[in-house]
Amino acid sequence: MGLIYALFIQGLQMVLVLVLAPGLLGFTRKVRARLHRRQGPPIVQPYRDLYRLVHKEVVLADNATWLFRNAPYLIFATTWVAAALVPTFASGLHFSWAADLIAITALLGSARFFLALAGMDIGTAFGGIGSSREMLFSTLAEPAMIMLFFTVSLVAGSTQLSAVATFMVTHATLRVSLGLALIGLIIVALTENARIPVDNPATHLELTMVHEAMVLEYSGRHLAVIELAAALKLLLYISIIACIFVPWGMAGVNDDPLAMLIGGATYLVKLGVFAFMMVMFETAIAKMRVFRVPEFVGGALMLGLLGVLLLFVSRSF
């Protein structure tokens, strides 16, 4: 019975992130519209868009290969697995041993690789531009993410997210290294999700497109799967930040259903607060030029290196 209950909680988390991802995206759009003094679309609009795209016909270019057809499903699968491994409302789940920071980085890197290949597969100018820009940003974003995760793992003594969350709850102290890691991870999250100031997800101008340029040739269910994967990726980064830096309120795998409900409510509050703060930040600043983005992402890499250096220096005294 214990194994069945553990598998049920793990499956519940997998379904939860899948259901909440479009709602989180709709919430950010609604908040941004209200901050611009507009009515904006309803929060459930992303669900309607996905439903409409699934029922539309897929239009493929004549020179599209198997990679272009299968890349959306590969991107969605790797992103969903990564998002499902991150502890949300409960820690220490049945597959918590797989929720490793390095493994999650590898899964996200694989999804990015397939997306860039799919963008170049058709041979259009937009796809090539988007893929080249995505790879340019990822050359700094991925090493920065690894260094930031190293900083956190050196503090917590583990790279498993459940162990990191337990350490942060029981040994909560103010550390300069953790503050640097938080700022750097926010920069990486904005870059990886193509948010302002790196990219504007609401525009289709060829001079500014990054993510939209790579998926411009997709339609129908292929586009629906890619859009759902992008929403899962946004939820994934917010969940990682909440799990590492605000782990309070999560239930344990052996807790009663009431504790699980409290953990779920706490997780929803964390998602809402972090999404609101992200939209506030995006509204307060303007999009930067494309060639200034490496400097912005490079700042996250420097913060990660500085965080690791401070940890080693502080332990030497």
Secondary structure, DSSP 8 states (H G I E B T S, - for coil): -HHHHHHHHHHHHHHHHHHHHHHHHHHHHHHHHHHTT-----TTHHHHHHHHHHTS-----TT--HHHHHHHHHHHHHHHHHHHHS-SSEES-TTGGG-BHHHHHHHHHHHHHHHHHHHHHS--HHHHHHHHHHHHHHHHHHHHHHHHHHHHHHHHT-SBHHHHHHHHHHS----HHHHHHHHHHHHHHHHHTT-TTT--TT---TTT-SHHHHTTT--HHHHHHHHHHHHHHHHHHHHHHHHHH--TT-EETTS-HHHHHHHHHHHHHHHHHHHHHHHHHHHHS----GGGHHHHHHHHHHHHHHHHHHHHHHHH-
